[in-house]
Amino acid sequence: MQQLIICISKWIKLVLCFLFLLIADARGQGIEKLSLEQAHAWAIENYPEIKQKDLINQTLNLNVKNLDTYFLPQLSFNGQGTYQSDVTTISVPVPGFTFQPLDKDQYKFTADVNQSIFDGGAVKQQKNIQQLNAVSEQQKVEVDLYQVKNRINQLYLNVLFQDEQLKQNAISLNDIETGIKTVNARVENGTVLRSNLQVLQAQQLQAQQRAIEIKNARKSIIASLSILLNKQLAEDVQLELPLSEIKADTVITRPELKLFTARSDQLEAQKNLISANNLPRASLFAQGGYGKPGYNFLKNEFVWFYMAGVKLNWPLNGLYTQKRNKELINVNKRTIDIQKETFLLNTRTDLSQQQSDIERLTELAESDKAIIDLREKVTAASKAQLENGVITANDYLREINAEDQAKQLLIIHQIQLLQAKINYQSTLGKL
């Protein structure tokens, strides 16, 4: 019995060790480092609309294959049986000839074959239109994916902001703790009232609460990023600072521009199709069959028959509206050109505003650094004064808060500056 208990105990230990390893592994799972470029790539890869690209290509291939059948032989089978009230008769007697009237019941079974040999280029233009339609649909997807990148940018920068807030809160908390140690020693010596210590302790608790709020906010944002990227990000994932330098290139390469071009090309292809539809068409045809009567209506019996030839068809009714239809397309093209000009104007306006924001925020950040330098000197002097009993804990805390606010403002301006630079690159279509 004792050996059995020992054996069971060993098994329990093994199971507990295994569970411990599983829990440790689960905690260690998750991506620990992430860049903005990688976040963009994963977000686009995971976004459901990206699947439309394959569907668009499949649709294009099927439509083109359907158009290819136009130049395949077109085969049809027909059959009919009729009974008519009267038939053609010859009432004038012809010497040496006796005419046998046709039966009133007649039958015909035929097979018809048509082979197009010239269509005026209509099929070629329809294929071109299908390809341009696919290009346009693909560009619509690209425009939507561009918006996904902007959403990732916002979340990514928000995490960086929380990280900087957390760092600054830790610095502020460290200054408070230093003050607590100094005041606590004076309280124990009986040279300072305990209320001075309690003021600092209350501020310490507030700073600790602030840290909890920041960590929870960061955790929530990371969870949202994980969903959009379809990747498990570690709670403490480290985000790389995006490249903040602005490239000298100011050429706009947004996906919307390619969409405007694709739509314009679609309309131009429709003009070519209108011209092709108004050209003559030529085809070969053949008909063979069995019936009563055949092509010789004087022969009142079932016979085999056939006919073959060349067919020319030239529909002229389209010429009446061809000019106006093309003019309508030109009007639509001019509408697209206006939309493109409006888009470029708005984009250049945004770029100008973003450039101004970058210059303004750069100056503010430099000014913040100068203010912080002065605030740090004041705080250092206050710390010495607190140690010597010249000022109270409230006075010291006021200087700490002033320095903290200055550093918080610098963090805000730095993140805003980074966001402005990223927005500038994104507006250009470079990011």
C-alpha positions in Angstrom: 0.0 0.0 0.0 2.8 2.4 0.9 4.5 1.7 -2.5 1.2 2.4 -4.3 0.9 5.7 -2.5 4.4 6.7 -3.4 3.8 5.7 -7.0 0.6 7.8 -7.1 2.4 10.7 -5.5 5.1 10.6 -8.2 2.4 10.6 -11.0 0.7 13.6 -9.4 4.0 15.4 -9.3 4.6 14.6 -13.0 1.1 15.8 -14.0 1.6 19.0 -12.0 4.9 19.7 -13.6 3.4 19.1 -17.0 0.5 21.5 -16.3 3.0 24.0 -15.0 5.0 23.8 -18.2 1.8 24.2 -20.3 0.8 27.3 -18.3 4.3 28.8 -18.6 4.3 28.1 -22.3 0.9 29.6 -22.8 2.0 32.7 -20.9 5.1 32.9 -23.1 3.1 32.7 -26.3 2.6 35.7 -28.4 4.6 38.0 -30.7 7.0 40.1 -28.6 8.2 42.6 -31.2 6.3 44.4 -33.9 7.0 47.0 -36.6 4.4 49.2 -38.3 5.3 47.8 -41.7 4.7 44.2 -40.4 1.4 45.3 -38.8 0.3 46.7 -42.2 1.2 43.5 -44.0 -0.6 41.2 -41.5 -3.7 43.5 -41.3 -4.1 43.4 -45.1 -3.5 39.7 -45.2 -6.1 39.1 -42.6 -8.7 41.6 -43.9 -11.7 39.8 -45.4 -12.0 42.1 -48.4 -8.6 40.9 -49.7 -10.3 37.6 -50.7 -12.2 39.6 -53.3 -9.1 39.8 -55.4 -9.1 36.1 -56.1 -12.9 36.3 -56.8 -12.3 39.2 -59.2 -9.7 37.2 -61.1 -11.9 34.1 -61.2 -14.8 36.2 -62.6 -12.5 37.7 -65.3 -11.3 34.2 -66.4 -14.8 32.9 -66.6 -16.1 35.9 -68.6 -13.1 35.7 -71.0 -13.7 32.0 -71.6 -17.3 32.6 -72.3 -16.3 35.2 -74.9 -13.9 32.8 -76.5 -16.8 30.5 -77.4 -18.0 33.1 -79.9 -15.6 31.8 -82.5 -16.5 28.2 -81.9 -19.0 26.6 -84.3 -22.5 27.3 -83.2 -24.7 24.1 -83.6 -28.4 23.9 -83.3 -31.0 21.2 -84.0 -34.6 22.0 -85.1 -37.6 19.9 -85.9 -41.2 20.6 -86.8 -44.3 18.8 -88.0 -47.2 20.7 -89.5 -50.6 20.2 -90.9 -51.9 23.0 -93.2 -55.3 23.7 -94.5 -54.2 23.9 -98.1 -51.2 23.3 -100.4 -50.0 24.6 -103.7 -51.7 23.0 -106.7 -51.3 23.5 -110.4 -54.7 23.6 -112.1 -53.5 24.3 -115.6 -52.9 21.0 -117.5 -49.4 20.6 -118.9 -49.1 18.1 -121.7 -46.9 15.1 -120.7 -46.7 16.2 -117.1 -48.8 15.1 -114.1 -48.4 17.1 -110.9 -48.9 15.3 -107.6 -50.2 17.7 -104.9 -48.2 17.9 -101.7 -49.5 16.3 -98.6 -51.0 18.6 -96.1 -48.9 17.1 -93.3 -45.3 18.2 -93.7 -42.1 17.5 -91.6 -38.7 18.9 -91.3 -35.7 18.0 -89.1 -32.5 20.1 -89.5 -29.1 20.7 -88.1 -27.7 24.2 -88.5 -24.0 25.2 -88.1 -22.8 28.7 -88.0 -19.1 29.7 -87.9 -18.3 33.4 -87.3 -15.2 34.5 -89.3 -15.3 38.3 -88.7 -17.1 40.2 -85.9 -15.7 43.7 -86.4 -13.5 43.2 -83.4 -16.4 43.2 -80.9 -15.2 40.1 -79.0 -11.7 41.6 -78.6 -13.2 44.8 -77.3 -15.5 42.9 -74.9 -12.5 41.0 -73.5 -10.6 44.3 -73.1 -13.6 45.7 -71.1 -13.7 42.7 -68.9 -10.0 43.0 -68.1 -10.4 46.7 -67.4 -13.4 46.0 -65.2 -11.2 43.6 -63.2 -8.5 46.2 -62.8 -11.1 48.7 -61.6 -12.5 46.3 -59.0 -9.0 45.4 -57.8 -8.2 49.1 -57.3 -11.5 49.5 -55.3 -10.1 46.9 -53.0 -6.8 48.7 -52.7 -8.6 51.9 -51.8 -10.4 50.1 -49.0 -7.1 48.5 -47.8 -5.6 51.9 -47.6 -8.2 52.8 -45.0 -7.3 49.7 -43.1 -3.7 50.9 -42.9 -4.9 54.2 -41.4 -6.8 52.3 -38.7 -3.6 50.3 -37.8 -1.7 53.6 -37.7 -4.0 55.0 -35.1 -3.9 51.9 -32.9 -0.1 51.6 -33.2 0.5 55.2 -32.2 -1.9 54.9 -29.4 0.2 52.0 -27.9 3.3 54.1 -28.3 1.6 56.9 -26.5 0.6 54.6 -23.6 4.2 53.3 -23.4 5.6 56.8 -23.1 2.9 57.7 -20.5 3.9 54.7 -18.5 7.6 55.6 -18.6 6.8 59.1 -17.4 4.5 57.9 -14.7 7.3 55.6 -13.4 9.7 58.6 -13.3 7.1 60.7 -11.4 6.5 57.8 -9.0 10.2 57.4 -8.4 10.4 61.2 -7.5 7.5 60.8 -5.1 9.0 57.7 -3.4 12.3 59.7 -3.0 10.3 62.4 -1.3 8.5 59.8 0.9 11.9 58.4 2.2 13.1 61.9 3.0 9.9 63.0 4.8 9.6 59.7 6.6 13.0 60.1 8.1 12.1 63.6 9.3 8.7 62.3 10.7 10.6 59.7 12.7 12.9 62.4 14.0 9.9 64.4 15.0 10.9 67.4 12.9 8.0 67.2 10.4 4.3 66.5 10.9 3.0 63.2 9.6 0.5 65.0 7.4 3.4 65.9 5.1 4.2 62.2 4.7 0.5 61.4 4.1 0.2 63.9 1.3 3.1 62.2 -0.6 1.7 58.7 0.1 -1.7 59.8 -1.3 0.0 61.1 -4.4 2.0 57.8 -4.6 -1.3 55.9 -4.6 -2.7 58.1 -7.4 0.4 57.5 -9.5 0.0 53.8 -9.0 -3.6 54.0 -10.0 -2.6 55.9 -13.1 -0.1 53.1 -14.0 -2.9 50.6 -13.7 -5.2 52.7 -16.0 -2.4 53.0 -18.6 -1.6 49.3 -18.5 -5.3 48.4 -18.9 -5.7 50.9 -21.8 -2.6 49.4 -23.5 -3.9 45.9 -23.0 -7.2 46.8 -24.6 -5.5 48.4 -27.7 -3.2 45.4 -28.0 -6.2 43.1 -28.0 -7.8 45.1 -30.8 -4.5 45.0 -32.8 -4.4 41.2 -32.3 -7.8 40.8 -33.8 -7.1 43.0 -36.8 -3.8 41.3 -37.5 -5.1 37.8 -36.6 -1.9 37.4 -34.6 -1.5 36.7 -30.9 0.5 39.7 -29.6 2.1 39.4 -26.1 0.7 41.9 -23.6 4.1 43.4 -23.2 4.8 43.4 -27.0 7.4 46.0 -27.9 6.5 48.3 -30.8 9.3 49.7 -32.9 9.3 53.4 -33.6 8.2 54.0 -37.2 10.5 55.8 -39.6 9.8 59.4 -38.8 11.9 61.1 -41.5 9.9 62.7 -44.4 11.1 61.8 -47.8 11.8 64.6 -50.2 9.6 62.9 -52.9 6.2 64.7 -53.0 4.7 62.7 -55.8 1.2 61.5 -54.9 0.8 57.7 -55.5 -2.5 57.0 -53.8 -4.6 54.0 -55.0 -7.5 56.4 -55.7 -5.5 57.8 -58.7 -5.1 54.3 -60.2 -8.9 53.8 -59.7 -9.7 57.0 -61.6 -7.4 55.9 -64.4 -9.0 52.5 -64.6 -12.5 54.0 -64.8 -11.4 56.3 -67.6 -9.9 53.3 -69.5 -13.1 51.4 -69.1 -15.1 54.2 -70.7 -12.5 54.5 -73.6 -12.9 50.7 -74.2 -16.7 51.2 -74.3 -16.2 53.7 -77.1 -14.2 51.2 -79.1 -16.9 48.6 -78.5 -19.5 50.9 -80.0 -17.4 51.3 -83.2 -16.9 47.5 -83.4 -20.6 46.8 -83.0 -21.4 48.9 -86.0 -19.0 47.1 -88.4 -20.2 44.3 -90.7 -20.1 40.6 -89.6 -19.3 37.6 -91.7 -19.9 34.0 -91.0 -20.1 30.6 -92.7 -23.2 28.5 -92.4 -24.5 25.1 -93.3 -27.8 23.4 -92.9 -28.6 19.7 -93.4 -31.8 17.8 -92.7 -34.4 15.3 -93.5 -38.1 16.0 -94.2 -41.1 16.1 -96.5 -40.9 17.9 -98.8 -37.2 18.9 -99.2 -35.9 21.9 -101.1 -37.7 20.5 -104.2 -41.3 21.2 -103.2 -42.5 19.2 -106.2 -41.2 16.0 -104.7 -43.8 14.8 -102.2 -41.7 12.4 -100.2 -39.1 12.2 -97.3 -35.7 13.2 -98.6 -32.3 14.3 -97.3 -31.2 17.9 -98.1 -28.5 20.4 -97.3 -27.3 23.9 -98.0 -24.1 25.8 -97.2 -22.8 29.3 -97.9 -21.5 32.6 -96.6 -23.5 35.1 -94.6 -22.9 38.9 -94.4 -24.7 41.0 -91.8 -24.3 44.7 -91.3 -26.7 46.3 -88.8 -26.9 50.0 -89.6 -29.4 51.1 -86.9 -26.5 51.6 -84.5 -25.0 54.3 -86.7 -28.0 56.6 -85.8 -26.9 56.8 -82.1 -23.2 56.1 -82.4 -22.1 59.7 -82.2 -24.3 60.6 -79.3 -23.3 57.4 -77.3 -19.6 58.3 -77.7 -20.3 61.9 -76.6 -22.1 60.5 -73.5 -18.9 58.5 -72.7 -16.8 61.6 -73.2 -19.0 63.5 -70.7 -18.5 60.6 -68.2 -14.8 60.7 -68.8 -14.7 64.5 -68.1 -16.7 63.8 -64.9 -14.0 61.4 -63.8 -11.3 63.9 -64.7 -13.1 66.5 -62.5 -13.3 64.0 -59.6 -9.6 63.3 -60.0 -8.7 67.0 -60.0 -10.9 67.5 -56.9 -9.1 64.6 -55.1 -5.7 65.9 -56.0 -6.7 69.4 -54.8 -8.0 68.1 -51.4 -4.9 65.8 -51.1 -2.5 68.7 -51.7 -4.4 70.8 -49.2 -4.1 68.0 -46.6 -0.4 67.7 -47.3 0.1 71.4 -46.8 -1.8 71.3 -43.5 0.2 68.3 -42.4 3.5 70.0 -43.3 2.4 73.0 -41.2 1.5 70.7 -38.3 4.9 69.0 -38.5 6.7 72.3 -38.4 4.5 73.5 -35.5 4.9 70.3 -33.4 8.6 70.3 -34.0 9.0 73.7 -32.5 6.7 72.8 -29.6 8.7 69.7 -28.8 11.9 71.7 -28.7 10.3 74.3 -26.5 9.0 71.5 -24.2 12.5 70.1 -23.8 13.7 73.6 -22.7 10.8 73.8 -20.2 11.5 70.3 -18.9 15.2 71.2 -18.4 14.2 74.1 -16.2 11.6 72.1 -14.4 14.1 69.4 -13.5 16.4 72.0 -12.0 13.5 73.4 -10.0 12.5 69.9 -8.8 16.1 69.1 -7.8 16.3 72.4 -5.8 13.0 71.5 -4.2 14.2 68.1 -3.2 17.2 69.7 -1.5 14.9 72.2 0.2 12.6 69.4 1.4 15.6 67.5 2.9 16.6 70.7 4.7 13.1 71.4 5.9 12.8 74.7 4.0 9.7 73.7 2.2 6.7 71.4 2.9 5.7 68.1 1.1 3.0 70.1 -0.7 5.5 72.5 -2.1 7.7 69.6 -3.2 4.7 67.8 -4.7 3.7 70.9 -6.6 7.1 71.0 -8.4 7.0 67.3 -9.1 3.5 67.7 -10.7 4.7 70.7 -12.7 7.6 68.7 -14.1 5.4 65.8 -14.8 2.9 68.0 -16.7 5.7 69.4 -18.8 7.0 65.9 -19.6 3.4 64.7 -20.4 3.0 67.7 -22.8 6.3 66.7 -24.5 5.0 63.1 -24.9 1.8 64.4 -26.4 3.6 66.7 -28.8 6.2 64.0 -29.8 3.4 61.4 -30.5 1.4 64.1 -32.4 4.6 64.9 -34.4 5.1 61.2 -35.2 1.5 60.9 -36.2 1.7 64.0 -38.5 4.8 62.6 -40.2 3.1 59.2 -40.7 -0.1 60.9 -42.0 2.0 62.9 -44.4 3.6 59.7 -45.9 0.3 58.0 -45.9 -1.4 60.9 -47.7 1.3 60.7 -50.3 0.6 57.0 -50.6 4.2 56.1 -49.6 3.2 54.2 -46.4 
